[in-house]
Amino acid sequence: MKRSLPYFYLRLLVFICTCTATLVSCAGKPLSPYTTDTTPMILLPIEQAEIRDDRGRFREIYCAVLANHGQDLPDYRSCDTALTRVGKEPEPTGHDVPLGVSRQNFLLAVVPGFGWECFEGWLEIDHSAPHHVAQFGYEVIQLNVDGLSGTENNARQISDQIAKLSPEQAAKPLILLGYSKGAVDILQAIVDYPELAEKVVAVVAAAGAVGGSALANGAKQSQANILTMIPKSDCSEGDGGAVAAMRPATRKKWLAENTLPKHISYYSVATFPDPDNISSALKPSYKSLGEIDARNDGQLLFYNQLIPTSTLVAYVNADHWALAVPIARTHSFVGKMITTKNSYPREALLETILRYIEEDLGRERTTSP
């Protein structure tokens, strides 16, 4: 017997409210509480923090992709509305943008974020972005990690899955892309497993929780465990370390104590949405983070999304979910009522990321001694 529609939407609301409220700290408490148990740190302009700014060239490639075939892809936007200009963006290079088939035969392995395995079944996504870039010679696979476990557990899962790649896949240059918490799972993996790191040519953080989220400071793992109740959920409570792994003190301490492999090229794609581009479901957490800094995507502050020593390639005009979670495409009612700003040209963005990295890695090879 089918469950009633009201029951379904009750479960759905549990899902939506959990995703927005799980990492929202308790009312009346500071998002970043006073503590002396912290790593000494400083907030610097990127040019003083060993981060290369190549947003100008990335914008050129993105604009070319959108102009050439972007209107044939879902959720088309103009180039100017797809990216946010933050401060003084580097000037475009004026170089041509090749849009043919890749010559490098990359394998891109994507690590999803917090709770992904819990709501992936409900999302019913069609994997249109991997299918789109496949026509240009880029292979994309998803690595499955625990949605509610900590970084050490997920790093082991990443390493194990890469070790089991087919011979054909293992022979390809490997790029790891982590969305949200997936980015820190990747960083943990390449530090903990040198044999994995040897195979990796590039790491991309897409709205990566590199510096953590202050929303996690007042949250409890028991709140996150409600995600196991989502319709079609296929997740367990894991090792119970997901929320703790997202706390800024945890992430800052980890960055201070670990050195990233130097042979890998690192890239950061940060989300910096216009305030009008925040979905209704994310507005409570957006406002909560706004007590620290209004420049956030509803889950992360813009400056906590950058990998140290990476290349900053883009500030994307999308909230945290719109970047990578296509809720509105398969659930139109939810899109109209709850995830109201979820549309974004993800296929074109993924193509641009891959084309940019291919060009950048090729440039590094030709200019290195």
C-alpha positions in Angstrom: 0.0 0.0 0.0 1.4 3.4 -1.0 2.1 5.9 1.8 -0.2 9.0 1.8 1.0 12.2 0.1 1.0 14.1 3.5 3.2 11.5 5.0 5.6 11.8 2.1 5.9 15.5 2.4 6.3 15.2 6.2 9.4 13.0 5.5 10.5 15.5 2.8 10.2 18.4 5.2 12.3 16.4 7.7 14.9 16.1 5.0 14.9 19.8 4.0 14.8 21.1 7.5 17.6 18.7 8.6 19.8 19.8 5.7 19.4 23.4 6.6 19.3 23.1 10.4 21.7 20.3 11.2 24.7 22.6 11.0 22.9 25.7 12.4 24.1 26.3 15.9 21.8 26.7 18.9 20.0 30.1 19.1 21.6 32.6 21.3 25.1 31.0 21.2 28.0 32.6 19.1 28.7 30.6 15.9 32.4 30.9 16.8 32.5 30.6 20.6 35.3 31.9 22.7 38.1 29.4 23.2 41.9 29.4 23.7 42.1 25.9 22.2 42.8 27.1 18.7 45.7 27.2 16.2 47.1 30.7 15.8 45.9 32.0 12.4 45.6 35.1 10.2 43.2 36.1 7.4 45.2 37.4 4.4 44.6 38.6 0.9 45.3 35.6 -1.5 48.3 37.2 -3.0 49.9 37.1 0.4 48.8 33.6 1.2 50.5 31.8 -1.7 47.3 31.4 -3.7 47.4 32.1 -7.4 44.5 34.1 -8.9 43.7 33.0 -12.4 40.0 33.9 -12.5 40.5 35.9 -15.6 41.5 32.9 -17.7 38.8 30.7 -16.2 36.2 33.3 -17.0 37.4 33.4 -20.6 37.0 29.6 -20.9 33.6 29.6 -19.1 32.3 32.4 -21.4 33.4 30.5 -24.5 31.7 27.3 -23.4 28.5 29.1 -22.6 28.5 31.1 -25.8 29.4 28.1 -28.0 26.9 25.5 -26.7 25.7 26.6 -23.2 22.2 27.5 -24.4 21.7 23.9 -25.4 22.5 22.7 -21.8 20.2 22.9 -18.8 19.8 26.0 -16.6 21.6 28.3 -19.0 22.9 31.6 -17.7 25.0 34.3 -19.2 28.6 34.4 -18.3 28.3 37.6 -16.3 25.5 36.1 -14.1 27.2 32.7 -13.7 30.3 34.1 -12.0 30.7 36.8 -9.3 33.3 39.5 -9.7 35.0 39.8 -6.3 37.5 42.7 -5.9 39.9 43.2 -8.8 39.7 40.2 -11.0 42.7 39.5 -13.3 42.3 40.7 -16.8 41.5 38.1 -19.6 44.5 36.8 -21.4 43.0 37.2 -24.9 44.2 33.6 -25.8 42.0 31.3 -27.9 39.9 28.8 -26.1 40.0 25.3 -27.8 36.7 23.5 -27.4 37.5 20.2 -29.1 38.1 16.8 -27.7 40.6 16.5 -24.8 44.1 15.2 -25.7 44.9 14.2 -22.1 42.4 11.4 -21.5 41.7 12.5 -17.9 39.8 10.5 -15.3 37.9 12.7 -12.9 36.9 11.1 -9.6 34.3 13.1 -7.7 33.8 12.8 -3.9 30.4 14.1 -2.8 29.7 16.0 0.4 28.1 15.7 3.8 25.1 13.3 3.8 25.2 12.6 0.0 24.6 8.9 0.3 21.6 9.6 2.5 19.7 11.7 -0.1 21.2 10.5 -3.4 18.4 8.0 -4.0 15.7 10.6 -3.4 17.4 13.1 -5.8 17.1 10.7 -8.7 19.8 12.6 -10.7 20.5 11.7 -14.3 24.3 12.3 -14.2 23.9 14.7 -17.1 27.2 16.5 -16.3 29.4 13.4 -16.6 27.5 12.4 -19.8 28.1 15.9 -21.2 31.8 16.0 -20.7 32.3 12.4 -21.9 31.7 13.6 -25.4 34.9 15.7 -25.1 36.9 12.8 -23.8 36.7 13.3 -20.1 35.7 10.3 -18.0 33.9 11.1 -14.7 33.3 8.6 -11.9 31.8 9.0 -8.4 33.6 7.7 -5.4 31.2 6.5 -2.7 32.0 7.6 0.8 30.0 7.5 4.1 27.7 10.5 4.3 27.9 10.7 8.1 31.5 9.5 8.8 34.6 11.5 9.5 37.5 12.3 7.2 39.8 9.4 8.2 37.2 6.8 7.4 36.3 8.4 4.1 39.9 8.9 3.1 40.4 5.1 3.5 37.4 4.5 1.3 38.7 6.9 -1.4 42.1 5.1 -1.4 40.5 1.7 -1.5 38.3 2.6 -4.5 41.2 4.2 -6.5 43.3 1.1 -5.8 40.5 -1.0 -7.5 40.2 1.0 -10.7 40.3 -1.0 -13.9 43.7 -1.1 -15.7 42.3 1.3 -18.4 41.2 3.8 -15.8 44.3 3.5 -13.7 46.4 4.4 -16.7 44.7 7.8 -17.0 45.9 11.0 -15.3 43.8 11.3 -12.2 42.0 14.4 -11.0 40.1 14.4 -7.7 37.2 16.8 -7.2 35.6 17.2 -3.8 32.4 19.0 -3.2 31.9 20.5 0.3 33.1 17.9 2.9 34.3 15.8 0.0 37.2 18.2 -0.5 38.5 17.6 3.0 38.0 13.9 2.7 40.3 14.1 -0.4 42.9 16.2 1.4 43.0 13.6 4.2 43.3 10.8 1.7 46.3 12.2 -0.2 48.1 12.9 3.0 47.3 9.5 4.7 48.0 7.4 1.6 51.1 8.4 -0.4 50.5 5.6 -2.9 47.2 7.3 -3.8 48.8 10.7 -3.9 51.4 9.4 -6.5 48.6 8.8 -8.9 46.9 12.2 -8.6 47.8 15.1 -10.9 45.3 17.6 -9.6 42.8 18.2 -6.7 39.8 20.5 -7.0 37.8 21.9 -4.1 34.3 22.9 -5.2 32.6 24.8 -2.4 35.1 22.9 -0.3 34.8 22.9 3.5 38.5 23.4 3.7 38.4 25.7 6.6 35.2 24.2 8.1 31.9 25.8 8.8 31.0 27.7 11.9 27.5 26.2 11.6 29.0 22.9 12.9 30.1 24.4 16.2 26.7 24.1 17.8 25.5 21.0 16.0 25.4 17.5 17.2 26.0 14.3 15.3 22.6 13.0 16.5 21.0 15.8 14.4 22.8 14.7 11.3 21.7 11.1 11.9 18.1 12.2 11.1 19.3 12.1 7.4 19.0 8.3 7.6 15.2 8.8 7.6 15.1 10.4 4.2 12.9 8.5 1.6 15.1 6.1 -0.4 18.0 6.8 2.0 20.9 4.3 1.7 23.1 5.6 4.5 24.0 4.5 8.0 25.2 6.6 11.0 28.8 5.7 10.0 31.5 6.4 12.5 29.7 9.4 13.8 32.5 11.9 12.9 31.0 14.0 10.1 29.9 17.0 12.2 33.0 17.2 14.3 35.1 17.0 11.1 33.3 20.2 9.8 34.2 22.4 12.7 36.6 25.2 12.0 38.9 24.4 14.8 39.2 20.8 13.6 40.0 21.9 10.0 42.4 24.7 11.0 44.3 22.3 13.3 44.5 19.7 10.5 45.8 22.2 8.0 48.4 23.4 10.5 49.7 19.9 11.2 49.7 18.4 7.7 51.6 19.3 4.5 49.9 18.7 1.2 51.9 16.7 -1.5 53.8 19.3 -3.5 53.6 17.4 -6.9 49.9 17.8 -7.1 48.2 21.0 -8.5 45.4 22.4 -6.4 42.4 24.4 -7.6 39.7 26.2 -5.7 36.2 26.9 -7.0 34.4 28.9 -4.4 30.8 29.9 -4.1 30.0 33.6 -3.6 26.3 34.1 -4.4 24.5 37.4 -4.8 22.1 37.6 -1.7 19.2 37.2 -4.2 20.6 33.8 -5.2 20.1 32.1 -1.9 17.4 29.4 -1.8 14.6 29.8 0.7 15.7 26.6 2.5 19.2 28.0 3.0 18.3 31.5 4.2 18.2 30.6 7.9 21.8 29.3 7.8 22.8 32.1 5.4 21.6 34.6 8.0 23.3 32.7 10.8 26.6 32.7 9.0 26.0 36.4 8.2 26.6 37.1 11.9 30.2 36.4 11.1 30.3 37.5 7.4 27.5 38.0 4.9 29.8 36.7 2.2 28.7 33.1 2.5 26.8 30.5 0.4 24.4 29.4 3.2 26.9 26.8 4.5 30.4 28.2 4.2 32.2 31.6 4.3 33.8 32.4 1.0 37.3 32.5 2.4 37.1 29.1 4.1 36.7 27.4 0.7 40.2 27.8 -0.6 42.9 25.2 -0.5 46.2 26.6 0.8 48.7 27.2 -2.1 46.0 26.5 -4.7 44.9 28.4 -7.8 41.7 30.3 -7.3 39.8 29.9 -10.5 36.3 31.2 -9.8 33.8 32.7 -7.5 30.5 31.1 -8.6 27.3 33.0 -8.3 25.4 30.1 -6.7 24.5 29.0 -3.2 26.0 25.9 -1.6 23.4 23.5 -3.0 23.0 25.1 -6.4 26.6 24.4 -7.2 26.3 20.6 -7.2 22.9 19.3 -5.9 20.3 19.5 -8.7 17.2 19.3 -6.5 14.9 21.4 -8.6 15.5 19.5 -11.8 13.9 16.3 -10.5 11.6 17.7 -7.8 9.9 20.7 -9.3 7.5 21.3 -6.4 10.5 21.4 -4.0 12.3 23.7 -6.4 9.4 26.1 -6.5 8.7 26.2 -2.8 12.0 25.4 -1.0 15.1 25.2 -3.1 14.0 28.3 -5.0 17.4 29.3 -6.4 18.7 25.8 -7.3 19.2 26.3 -11.1 22.8 26.6 -12.3 24.6 25.5 -15.5 26.5 22.7 -13.9 27.3 20.9 -17.1 29.0 23.9 -18.6 30.8 24.6 -15.3 32.2 21.1 -15.1 33.4 21.2 -18.7 35.1 24.6 -18.0 36.9 23.2 -14.9 38.3 20.3 -16.9 39.3 22.4 -19.9 41.0 24.9 -17.6 42.9 22.2 -15.7 44.0 20.5 -18.9 45.3 23.8 -20.2 47.0 24.8 -16.9 48.7 21.4 -16.4 49.9 21.6 -20.0 51.3 25.1 -19.3 53.1 23.9 -16.2 54.8 21.1 -18.2 56.0 23.4 -20.9 57.4 26.0 -18.5 59.0 23.7 -15.9 62.8 23.1 -16.2 
